[in-house]
Amino acid sequence: MKITIYKQKEGEKFLISFSDVTSNGQEFGGSFTLGIEDFKTLGEKINAELENLDKSEPKEEVVWNPRSQRHEIIKK
């Protein structure tokens, strides 16, 4: 996905545009404008979701167990 952020010269607004291509080759995209406070709020919400994502997904690792002579998945 391509995301572009421009600060508009007039006023204190940001233009955010995005575009991508689906698996079957169809293009889609859009754009919207945010004020400074809304832009900060968007950043805070994204950071909070990223923190929750890191906490909610248990980490898994495949390790060799010499006793059982096979690979096992352990969660960290």
PDB file of N, CA, C and O in Angstrom:
ATOM      1  N   MET A   1       0.850  -1.167   0.000  1.00  0.00           N
ATOM      2  CA  MET A   1       0.000   0.000   0.000  1.00  0.00           C
ATOM      3  C   MET A   1       0.896   1.231   0.000  1.00  0.00           C
ATOM      4  O   MET A   1       1.893   1.292   0.720  1.00  0.00           O
ATOM      5  N   LYS A   2       0.531   2.190  -0.804  1.00  0.00           N
ATOM      6  CA  LYS A   2       1.262   3.451  -0.868  1.00  0.00           C
ATOM      7  C   LYS A   2       0.457   4.504  -0.111  1.00  0.00           C
ATOM      8  O   LYS A   2      -0.713   4.741  -0.410  1.00  0.00           O
ATOM      9  N   ILE A   3       1.101   5.129   0.870  1.00  0.00           N
ATOM     10  CA  ILE A   3       0.467   6.178   1.664  1.00  0.00           C
ATOM     11  C   ILE A   3       1.316   7.430   1.548  1.00  0.00           C
ATOM     12  O   ILE A   3       2.531   7.388   1.744  1.00  0.00           O
ATOM     13  N   THR A   4       0.671   8.548   1.229  1.00  0.00           N
ATOM     14  CA  THR A   4       1.373   9.817   1.077  1.00  0.00           C
ATOM     15  C   THR A   4       0.704  10.858   1.961  1.00  0.00           C
ATOM     16  O   THR A   4      -0.523  10.938   2.023  1.00  0.00           O
ATOM     17  N   ILE A   5       1.527  11.660   2.652  1.00  0.00           N
ATOM     18  CA  ILE A   5       1.009  12.712   3.532  1.00  0.00           C
ATOM     19  C   ILE A   5       1.633  14.037   3.109  1.00  0.00           C
ATOM     20  O   ILE A   5       2.856  14.168   3.048  1.00  0.00           O
ATOM     21  N   TYR A   6       0.784  15.015   2.820  1.00  0.00           N
ATOM     22  CA  TYR A   6       1.220  16.356   2.440  1.00  0.00           C
ATOM     23  C   TYR A   6       0.685  17.359   3.448  1.00  0.00           C
ATOM     24  O   TYR A   6      -0.468  17.269   3.870  1.00  0.00           O
ATOM     25  N   LYS A   7       1.524  18.316   3.835  1.00  0.00           N
ATOM     26  CA  LYS A   7       1.042  19.431   4.647  1.00  0.00           C
ATOM     27  C   LYS A   7       0.618  20.521   3.668  1.00  0.00           C
ATOM     28  O   LYS A   7       1.410  20.974   2.842  1.00  0.00           O
ATOM     29  N   GLN A   8      -0.625  20.926   3.772  1.00  0.00           N
ATOM     30  CA  GLN A   8      -1.130  21.946   2.867  1.00  0.00           C
ATOM     31  C   GLN A   8      -0.539  23.305   3.221  1.00  0.00           C
ATOM     32  O   GLN A   8      -0.354  23.621   4.396  1.00  0.00           O
ATOM     33  N   LYS A   9      -0.246  24.100   2.207  1.00  0.00           N
ATOM     34  CA  LYS A   9       0.385  25.405   2.429  1.00  0.00           C
ATOM     35  C   LYS A   9      -0.547  26.373   3.137  1.00  0.00           C
ATOM     36  O   LYS A   9      -0.124  27.102   4.035  1.00  0.00           O
ATOM     37  N   GLU A  10      -1.803  26.386   2.740  1.00  0.00           N
ATOM     38  CA  GLU A  10      -2.762  27.278   3.393  1.00  0.00           C
ATOM     39  C   GLU A  10      -3.360  26.584   4.610  1.00  0.00           C
ATOM     40  O   GLU A  10      -3.866  25.466   4.510  1.00  0.00           O
ATOM     41  N   GLY A  11      -3.300  27.237   5.735  1.00  0.00           N
ATOM     42  CA  GLY A  11      -3.895  26.670   6.938  1.00  0.00           C
ATOM     43  C   GLY A  11      -3.015  25.601   7.555  1.00  0.00           C
ATOM     44  O   GLY A  11      -1.861  25.413   7.170  1.00  0.00           O
ATOM     45  N   GLU A  12      -3.588  24.910   8.518  1.00  0.00           N
ATOM     46  CA  GLU A  12      -2.860  23.865   9.224  1.00  0.00           C
ATOM     47  C   GLU A  12      -3.563  22.538   9.018  1.00  0.00           C
ATOM     48  O   GLU A  12      -4.096  21.955   9.962  1.00  0.00           O
ATOM     49  N   LYS A  13      -3.564  22.069   7.796  1.00  0.00           N
ATOM     50  CA  LYS A  13      -4.234  20.815   7.456  1.00  0.00           C
ATOM     51  C   LYS A  13      -3.272  19.895   6.729  1.00  0.00           C
ATOM     52  O   LYS A  13      -2.304  20.340   6.113  1.00  0.00           O
ATOM     53  N   PHE A  14      -3.559  18.594   6.814  1.00  0.00           N
ATOM     54  CA  PHE A  14      -2.765  17.575   6.158  1.00  0.00           C
ATOM     55  C   PHE A  14      -3.656  16.788   5.198  1.00  0.00           C
ATOM     56  O   PHE A  14      -4.774  16.409   5.545  1.00  0.00           O
ATOM     57  N   LEU A  15      -3.154  16.549   3.999  1.00  0.00           N
ATOM     58  CA  LEU A  15      -3.846  15.721   3.017  1.00  0.00           C
ATOM     59  C   LEU A  15      -3.198  14.348   3.040  1.00  0.00           C
ATOM     60  O   LEU A  15      -1.990  14.224   2.838  1.00  0.00           O
ATOM     61  N   ILE A  16      -3.993  13.321   3.285  1.00  0.00           N
ATOM     62  CA  ILE A  16      -3.504  11.947   3.330  1.00  0.00           C
ATOM     63  C   ILE A  16      -4.144  11.189   2.176  1.00  0.00           C
ATOM     64  O   ILE A  16      -5.368  11.140   2.058  1.00  0.00           O
ATOM     65  N   SER A  17      -3.310  10.598   1.327  1.00  0.00           N
ATOM     66  CA  SER A  17      -3.838   9.813   0.215  1.00  0.00           C
ATOM     67  C   SER A  17      -3.249   8.408   0.292  1.00  0.00           C
ATOM     68  O   SER A  17      -2.130   8.211   0.767  1.00  0.00           O
ATOM     69  N   PHE A  18      -4.020   7.441  -0.182  1.00  0.00           N
ATOM     70  CA  PHE A  18      -3.569   6.055  -0.169  1.00  0.00           C
ATOM     71  C   PHE A  18      -4.045   5.358  -1.431  1.00  0.00           C
ATOM     72  O   PHE A  18      -5.074   5.713  -2.005  1.00  0.00           O
ATOM     73  N   SER A  19      -3.284   4.363  -1.851  1.00  0.00           N
ATOM     74  CA  SER A  19      -3.661   3.562  -3.014  1.00  0.00           C
ATOM     75  C   SER A  19      -3.012   2.193  -2.904  1.00  0.00           C
ATOM     76  O   SER A  19      -1.964   2.036  -2.276  1.00  0.00           O
ATOM     77  N   ASP A  20      -3.638   1.217  -3.513  1.00  0.00           N
ATOM     78  CA  ASP A  20      -3.122  -0.151  -3.500  1.00  0.00           C
ATOM     79  C   ASP A  20      -3.737  -0.913  -4.657  1.00  0.00           C
ATOM     80  O   ASP A  20      -4.619  -0.407  -5.350  1.00  0.00           O
ATOM     81  N   VAL A  21      -3.268  -2.125  -4.859  1.00  0.00           N
ATOM     82  CA  VAL A  21      -3.771  -3.002  -5.903  1.00  0.00           C
ATOM     83  C   VAL A  21      -4.201  -4.304  -5.236  1.00  0.00           C
ATOM     84  O   VAL A  21      -3.455  -4.868  -4.435  1.00  0.00           O
ATOM     85  N   THR A  22      -5.409  -4.787  -5.563  1.00  0.00           N
ATOM     86  CA  THR A  22      -5.896  -6.040  -4.995  1.00  0.00           C
ATOM     87  C   THR A  22      -5.181  -7.221  -5.641  1.00  0.00           C
ATOM     88  O   THR A  22      -4.424  -7.049  -6.597  1.00  0.00           O
ATOM     89  N   SER A  23      -5.420  -8.403  -5.122  1.00  0.00           N
ATOM     90  CA  SER A  23      -4.765  -9.600  -5.653  1.00  0.00           C
ATOM     91  C   SER A  23      -5.163  -9.891  -7.101  1.00  0.00           C
ATOM     92  O   SER A  23      -4.405 -10.537  -7.824  1.00  0.00           O
ATOM     93  N   ASN A  24      -6.330  -9.431  -7.536  1.00  0.00           N
ATOM     94  CA  ASN A  24      -6.746  -9.655  -8.930  1.00  0.00           C
ATOM     95  C   ASN A  24      -6.382  -8.491  -9.843  1.00  0.00           C
ATOM     96  O   ASN A  24      -6.817  -8.454 -10.994  1.00  0.00           O
ATOM     97  N   GLY A  25      -5.579  -7.526  -9.341  1.00  0.00           N
ATOM     98  CA  GLY A  25      -5.072  -6.449 -10.172  1.00  0.00           C
ATOM     99  C   GLY A  25      -5.902  -5.186 -10.210  1.00  0.00           C
ATOM    100  O   GLY A  25      -5.560  -4.251 -10.934  1.00  0.00           O
ATOM    101  N   GLN A  26      -6.981  -5.131  -9.456  1.00  0.00           N
ATOM    102  CA  GLN A  26      -7.826  -3.941  -9.448  1.00  0.00           C
ATOM    103  C   GLN A  26      -7.235  -2.895  -8.509  1.00  0.00           C
ATOM    104  O   GLN A  26      -6.891  -3.202  -7.367  1.00  0.00           O
ATOM    105  N   GLU A  27      -7.119  -1.653  -8.994  1.00  0.00           N
ATOM    106  CA  GLU A  27      -6.574  -0.568  -8.184  1.00  0.00           C
ATOM    107  C   GLU A  27      -7.682   0.111  -7.380  1.00  0.00           C
ATOM    108  O   GLU A  27      -8.823   0.217  -7.830  1.00  0.00           O
ATOM    109  N   PHE A  28      -7.322   0.566  -6.190  1.00  0.00           N
ATOM    110  CA  PHE A  28      -8.264   1.334  -5.383  1.00  0.00           C
ATOM    111  C   PHE A  28      -7.479   2.355  -4.573  1.00  0.00           C
ATOM    112  O   PHE A  28      -6.267   2.220  -4.406  1.00  0.00           O
ATOM    113  N   GLY A  29      -8.159   3.365  -4.074  1.00  0.00           N
ATOM    114  CA  GLY A  29      -7.499   4.381  -3.270  1.00  0.00           C
ATOM    115  C   GLY A  29      -8.462   5.452  -2.840  1.00  0.00           C
ATOM    116  O   GLY A  29      -9.658   5.389  -3.124  1.00  0.00           O
ATOM    117  N   GLY A  30      -7.928   6.437  -2.150  1.00  0.00           N
ATOM    118  CA  GLY A  30      -8.741   7.545  -1.681  1.00  0.00           C
ATOM    119  C   GLY A  30      -7.868   8.572  -1.001  1.00  0.00           C
ATOM    120  O   GLY A  30      -6.653   8.403  -0.894  1.00  0.00           O
ATOM    121  N   SER A  31      -8.496   9.641  -0.541  1.00  0.00           N
ATOM    122  CA  SER A  31      -7.757  10.671   0.180  1.00  0.00           C
ATOM    123  C   SER A  31      -8.702  11.399   1.125  1.00  0.00           C
ATOM    124  O   SER A  31      -9.920  11.389   0.941  1.00  0.00           O
ATOM    125  N   PHE A  32      -8.124  12.026   2.132  1.00  0.00           N
ATOM    126  CA  PHE A  32      -8.908  12.825   3.061  1.00  0.00           C
ATOM    127  C   PHE A  32      -8.005  13.871   3.696  1.00  0.00           C
ATOM    128  O   PHE A  32      -6.781  13.762   3.638  1.00  0.00           O
ATOM    129  N   THR A  33      -8.611  14.876   4.298  1.00  0.00           N
ATOM    130  CA  THR A  33      -7.888  15.985   4.908  1.00  0.00           C
ATOM    131  C   THR A  33      -8.169  15.996   6.409  1.00  0.00           C
ATOM    132  O   THR A  33      -9.307  15.817   6.843  1.00  0.00           O
ATOM    133  N   LEU A  34      -7.108  16.208   7.195  1.00  0.00           N
ATOM    134  CA  LEU A  34      -7.238  16.279   8.647  1.00  0.00           C
ATOM    135  C   LEU A  34      -6.575  17.538   9.173  1.00  0.00           C
ATOM    136  O   LEU A  34      -5.558  17.991   8.649  1.00  0.00           O
ATOM    137  N   GLY A  35      -7.176  18.100  10.227  1.00  0.00           N
ATOM    138  CA  GLY A  35      -6.544  19.201  10.942  1.00  0.00           C
ATOM    139  C   GLY A  35      -5.460  18.654  11.857  1.00  0.00           C
ATOM    140  O   GLY A  35      -5.315  17.439  11.995  1.00  0.00           O
ATOM    141  N   ILE A  36      -4.702  19.543  12.479  1.00  0.00           N
ATOM    142  CA  ILE A  36      -3.584  19.121  13.324  1.00  0.00           C
ATOM    143  C   ILE A  36      -4.050  18.243  14.479  1.00  0.00           C
ATOM    144  O   ILE A  36      -3.445  17.201  14.735  1.00  0.00           O
ATOM    145  N   GLU A  37      -5.108  18.634  15.181  1.00  0.00           N
ATOM    146  CA  GLU A  37      -5.582  17.854  16.328  1.00  0.00           C
ATOM    147  C   GLU A  37      -6.067  16.470  15.892  1.00  0.00           C
ATOM    148  O   GLU A  37      -5.781  15.476  16.558  1.00  0.00           O
ATOM    149  N   ASP A  38      -6.800  16.402  14.776  1.00  0.00           N
ATOM    150  CA  ASP A  38      -7.264  15.107  14.272  1.00  0.00           C
ATOM    151  C   ASP A  38      -6.085  14.235  13.834  1.00  0.00           C
ATOM    152  O   ASP A  38      -6.100  13.019  14.024  1.00  0.00           O
ATOM    153  N   PHE A  39      -5.074  14.861  13.251  1.00  0.00           N
ATOM    154  CA  PHE A  39      -3.886  14.133  12.810  1.00  0.00           C
ATOM    155  C   PHE A  39      -3.149  13.547  14.014  1.00  0.00           C
ATOM    156  O   PHE A  39      -2.685  12.408  13.959  1.00  0.00           O
ATOM    157  N   LYS A  40      -3.037  14.318  15.104  1.00  0.00           N
ATOM    158  CA  LYS A  40      -2.408  13.821  16.332  1.00  0.00           C
ATOM    159  C   LYS A  40      -3.217  12.672  16.921  1.00  0.00           C
ATOM    160  O   LYS A  40      -2.652  11.673  17.364  1.00  0.00           O
ATOM    161  N   THR A  41      -4.556  12.818  16.924  1.00  0.00           N
ATOM    162  CA  THR A  41      -5.425  11.767  17.443  1.00  0.00           C
ATOM    163  C   THR A  41      -5.265  10.482  16.639  1.00  0.00           C
ATOM    164  O   THR A  41      -5.210   9.392  17.210  1.00  0.00           O
ATOM    165  N   LEU A  42      -5.190  10.605  15.316  1.00  0.00           N
ATOM    166  CA  LEU A  42      -4.978   9.436  14.459  1.00  0.00           C
ATOM    167  C   LEU A  42      -3.663   8.743  14.809  1.00  0.00           C
ATOM    168  O   LEU A  42      -3.616   7.516  14.898  1.00  0.00           O
ATOM    169  N   GLY A  43      -2.607   9.510  15.005  1.00  0.00           N
ATOM    170  CA  GLY A  43      -1.310   8.940  15.371  1.00  0.00           C
ATOM    171  C   GLY A  43      -1.363   8.224  16.706  1.00  0.00           C
ATOM    172  O   GLY A  43      -0.790   7.143  16.847  1.00  0.00           O
ATOM    173  N   GLU A  44      -2.042   8.806  17.692  1.00  0.00           N
ATOM    174  CA  GLU A  44      -2.169   8.176  19.008  1.00  0.00           C
ATOM    175  C   GLU A  44      -2.936   6.864  18.916  1.00  0.00           C
ATOM    176  O   GLU A  44      -2.550   5.876  19.541  1.00  0.00           O
ATOM    177  N   LYS A  45      -4.022   6.844  18.142  1.00  0.00           N
ATOM    178  CA  LYS A  45      -4.816   5.624  18.002  1.00  0.00           C
ATOM    179  C   LYS A  45      -4.038   4.533  17.287  1.00  0.00           C
ATOM    180  O   LYS A  45      -4.133   3.362  17.656  1.00  0.00           O
ATOM    181  N   ILE A  46      -3.271   4.899  16.272  1.00  0.00           N
ATOM    182  CA  ILE A  46      -2.448   3.909  15.568  1.00  0.00           C
ATOM    183  C   ILE A  46      -1.410   3.326  16.514  1.00  0.00           C
ATOM    184  O   ILE A  46      -1.223   2.110  16.546  1.00  0.00           O
ATOM    185  N   ASN A  47      -0.727   4.173  17.289  1.00  0.00           N
ATOM    186  CA  ASN A  47       0.278   3.691  18.237  1.00  0.00           C
ATOM    187  C   ASN A  47      -0.337   2.773  19.291  1.00  0.00           C
ATOM    188  O   ASN A  47       0.266   1.764  19.657  1.00  0.00           O
ATOM    189  N   ALA A  48      -1.536   3.112  19.786  1.00  0.00           N
ATOM    190  CA  ALA A  48      -2.204   2.271  20.779  1.00  0.00           C
ATOM    191  C   ALA A  48      -2.546   0.905  20.189  1.00  0.00           C
ATOM    192  O   ALA A  48      -2.384  -0.119  20.853  1.00  0.00           O
ATOM    193  N   GLU A  49      -3.015   0.889  18.950  1.00  0.00           N
ATOM    194  CA  GLU A  49      -3.339  -0.390  18.309  1.00  0.00           C
ATOM    195  C   GLU A  49      -2.088  -1.232  18.084  1.00  0.00           C
ATOM    196  O   GLU A  49      -2.130  -2.453  18.234  1.00  0.00           O
ATOM    197  N   LEU A  50      -0.983  -0.597  17.729  1.00  0.00           N
ATOM    198  CA  LEU A  50       0.271  -1.329  17.539  1.00  0.00           C
ATOM    199  C   LEU A  50       0.748  -1.938  18.851  1.00  0.00           C
ATOM    200  O   LEU A  50       1.249  -3.062  18.862  1.00  0.00           O
ATOM    201  N   GLU A  51       0.600  -1.211  19.959  1.00  0.00           N
ATOM    202  CA  GLU A  51       0.973  -1.750  21.266  1.00  0.00           C
ATOM    203  C   GLU A  51       0.094  -2.938  21.626  1.00  0.00           C
ATOM    204  O   GLU A  51       0.599  -3.942  22.129  1.00  0.00           O
ATOM    205  N   ASN A  52      -1.220  -2.848  21.379  1.00  0.00           N
ATOM    206  CA  ASN A  52      -2.133  -3.950  21.664  1.00  0.00           C
ATOM    207  C   ASN A  52      -1.819  -5.156  20.793  1.00  0.00           C
ATOM    208  O   ASN A  52      -1.914  -6.295  21.251  1.00  0.00           O
ATOM    209  N   LEU A  53      -1.451  -4.919  19.562  1.00  0.00           N
ATOM    210  CA  LEU A  53      -1.111  -6.009  18.653  1.00  0.00           C
ATOM    211  C   LEU A  53       0.095  -6.776  19.167  1.00  0.00           C
ATOM    212  O   LEU A  53       0.109  -8.006  19.123  1.00  0.00           O
ATOM    213  N   ASP A  54       1.108  -6.067  19.654  1.00  0.00           N
ATOM    214  CA  ASP A  54       2.300  -6.714  20.188  1.00  0.00           C
ATOM    215  C   ASP A  54       1.981  -7.534  21.429  1.00  0.00           C
ATOM    216  O   ASP A  54       2.562  -8.601  21.629  1.00  0.00           O
ATOM    217  N   LYS A  55       1.064  -7.052  22.266  1.00  0.00           N
ATOM    218  CA  LYS A  55       0.729  -7.744  23.512  1.00  0.00           C
ATOM    219  C   LYS A  55      -0.179  -8.948  23.271  1.00  0.00           C
ATOM    220  O   LYS A  55      -0.060  -9.959  23.962  1.00  0.00           O
ATOM    221  N   SER A  56      -1.073  -8.848  22.306  1.00  0.00           N
ATOM    222  CA  SER A  56      -2.087  -9.884  22.141  1.00  0.00           C
ATOM    223  C   SER A  56      -1.582 -11.118  21.398  1.00  0.00           C
ATOM    224  O   SER A  56      -2.124 -12.208  21.583  1.00  0.00           O
ATOM    225  N   GLU A  57      -0.569 -10.970  20.573  1.00  0.00           N
ATOM    226  CA  GLU A  57      -0.091 -12.112  19.808  1.00  0.00           C
ATOM    227  C   GLU A  57       1.067 -12.793  20.534  1.00  0.00           C
ATOM    228  O   GLU A  57       2.140 -12.209  20.684  1.00  0.00           O
ATOM    229  N   PRO A  58       0.847 -14.035  20.986  1.00  0.00           N
ATOM    230  CA  PRO A  58       1.969 -14.731  21.619  1.00  0.00           C
ATOM    231  C   PRO A  58       3.020 -15.074  20.566  1.00  0.00           C
ATOM    232  O   PRO A  58       2.693 -15.457  19.443  1.00  0.00           O
ATOM    233  N   LYS A  59       4.258 -14.934  20.943  1.00  0.00           N
ATOM    234  CA  LYS A  59       5.356 -15.248  20.044  1.00  0.00           C
ATOM    235  C   LYS A  59       5.589 -16.752  20.062  1.00  0.00           C
ATOM    236  O   LYS A  59       5.599 -17.375  21.124  1.00  0.00           O
ATOM    237  N   GLU A  60       5.775 -17.331  18.880  1.00  0.00           N
ATOM    238  CA  GLU A  60       6.047 -18.761  18.771  1.00  0.00           C
ATOM    239  C   GLU A  60       7.408 -18.975  18.145  1.00  0.00           C
ATOM    240  O   GLU A  60       7.844 -18.205  17.290  1.00  0.00           O
ATOM    241  N   GLU A  61       8.072 -20.031  18.582  1.00  0.00           N
ATOM    242  CA  GLU A  61       9.378 -20.359  18.036  1.00  0.00           C
ATOM    243  C   GLU A  61       9.458 -21.884  17.890  1.00  0.00           C
ATOM    244  O   GLU A  61       9.007 -22.628  18.760  1.00  0.00           O
ATOM    245  N   VAL A  62      10.033 -22.325  16.789  1.00  0.00           N
ATOM    246  CA  VAL A  62      10.228 -23.760  16.572  1.00  0.00           C
ATOM    247  C   VAL A  62      11.636 -24.104  17.034  1.00  0.00           C
ATOM    248  O   VAL A  62      12.618 -23.523  16.572  1.00  0.00           O
ATOM    249  N   VAL A  63      11.716 -25.058  17.955  1.00  0.00           N
ATOM    250  CA  VAL A  63      13.016 -25.468  18.498  1.00  0.00           C
ATOM    251  C   VAL A  63      13.155 -26.986  18.400  1.00  0.00           C
ATOM    252  O   VAL A  63      12.163 -27.713  18.370  1.00  0.00           O
ATOM    253  N   TRP A  64      14.392 -27.444  18.350  1.00  0.00           N
ATOM    254  CA  TRP A  64      14.680 -28.874  18.308  1.00  0.00           C
ATOM    255  C   TRP A  64      14.776 -29.390  19.735  1.00  0.00           C
ATOM    256  O   TRP A  64      15.514 -28.848  20.558  1.00  0.00           O
ATOM    257  N   ASN A  65      14.012 -30.455  20.018  1.00  0.00           N
ATOM    258  CA  ASN A  65      14.057 -31.087  21.324  1.00  0.00           C
ATOM    259  C   ASN A  65      14.888 -32.359  21.187  1.00  0.00           C
ATOM    260  O   ASN A  65      14.448 -33.316  20.549  1.00  0.00           O
ATOM    261  N   PRO A  66      16.092 -32.384  21.779  1.00  0.00           N
ATOM    262  CA  PRO A  66      16.946 -33.565  21.622  1.00  0.00           C
ATOM    263  C   PRO A  66      16.395 -34.816  22.311  1.00  0.00           C
ATOM    264  O   PRO A  66      16.703 -35.933  21.895  1.00  0.00           O
ATOM    265  N   ARG A  67      15.591 -34.643  23.352  1.00  0.00           N
ATOM    266  CA  ARG A  67      15.029 -35.808  24.049  1.00  0.00           C
ATOM    267  C   ARG A  67      14.015 -36.545  23.180  1.00  0.00           C
ATOM    268  O   ARG A  67      14.038 -37.771  23.078  1.00  0.00           O
ATOM    269  N   SER A  68      13.114 -35.766  22.550  1.00  0.00           N
ATOM    270  CA  SER A  68      12.074 -36.394  21.735  1.00  0.00           C
ATOM    271  C   SER A  68      12.508 -36.565  20.282  1.00  0.00           C
ATOM    272  O   SER A  68      11.820 -37.209  19.490  1.00  0.00           O
ATOM    273  N   GLN A  69      13.655 -35.983  19.941  1.00  0.00           N
ATOM    274  CA  GLN A  69      14.176 -36.053  18.571  1.00  0.00           C
ATOM    275  C   GLN A  69      13.188 -35.501  17.553  1.00  0.00           C
ATOM    276  O   GLN A  69      12.989 -36.086  16.488  1.00  0.00           O
ATOM    277  N   ARG A  70      12.573 -34.376  17.884  1.00  0.00           N
ATOM    278  CA  ARG A  70      11.657 -33.728  16.949  1.00  0.00           C
ATOM    279  C   ARG A  70      11.595 -32.231  17.251  1.00  0.00           C
ATOM    280  O   ARG A  70      12.037 -31.768  18.302  1.00  0.00           O
ATOM    281  N   HIS A  71      11.039 -31.501  16.304  1.00  0.00           N
ATOM    282  CA  HIS A  71      10.836 -30.076  16.473  1.00  0.00           C
ATOM    283  C   HIS A  71       9.569 -29.843  17.274  1.00  0.00           C
ATOM    284  O   HIS A  71       8.577 -30.554  17.114  1.00  0.00           O
ATOM    285  N   GLU A  72       9.614 -28.837  18.139  1.00  0.00           N
ATOM    286  CA  GLU A  72       8.443 -28.473  18.935  1.00  0.00           C
ATOM    287  C   GLU A  72       8.242 -26.967  18.863  1.00  0.00           C
ATOM    288  O   GLU A  72       9.197 -26.208  18.701  1.00  0.00           O
ATOM    289  N   ILE A  73       6.995 -26.547  18.984  1.00  0.00           N
ATOM    290  CA  ILE A  73       6.656 -25.117  18.978  1.00  0.00           C
ATOM    291  C   ILE A  73       6.500 -24.673  20.420  1.00  0.00           C
ATOM    292  O   ILE A  73       5.720 -25.245  21.181  1.00  0.00           O
ATOM    293  N   ILE A  74       7.256 -23.640  20.786  1.00  0.00           N
ATOM    294  CA  ILE A  74       7.119 -23.080  22.128  1.00  0.00           C
ATOM    295  C   ILE A  74       6.594 -21.653  21.989  1.00  0.00           C
ATOM    296  O   ILE A  74       6.928 -20.943  21.040  1.00  0.00           O
ATOM    297  N   LYS A  75       5.766 -21.249  22.954  1.00  0.00           N
ATOM    298  CA  LYS A  75       5.212 -19.892  22.976  1.00  0.00           C
ATOM    299  C   LYS A  75       5.984 -19.094  23.991  1.00  0.00           C
ATOM    300  O   LYS A  75       6.281 -19.570  25.086  1.00  0.00           O
ATOM    301  N   LYS A  76       6.308 -17.862  23.611  1.00  0.00           N
ATOM    302  CA  LYS A  76       7.053 -16.975  24.511  1.00  0.00           C
ATOM    303  C   LYS A  76       6.137 -15.910  25.044  1.00  0.00           C
ATOM    304  O   LYS A  76       6.566 -15.058  25.821  1.00  0.00           O
TER     305      LYS A  76
END
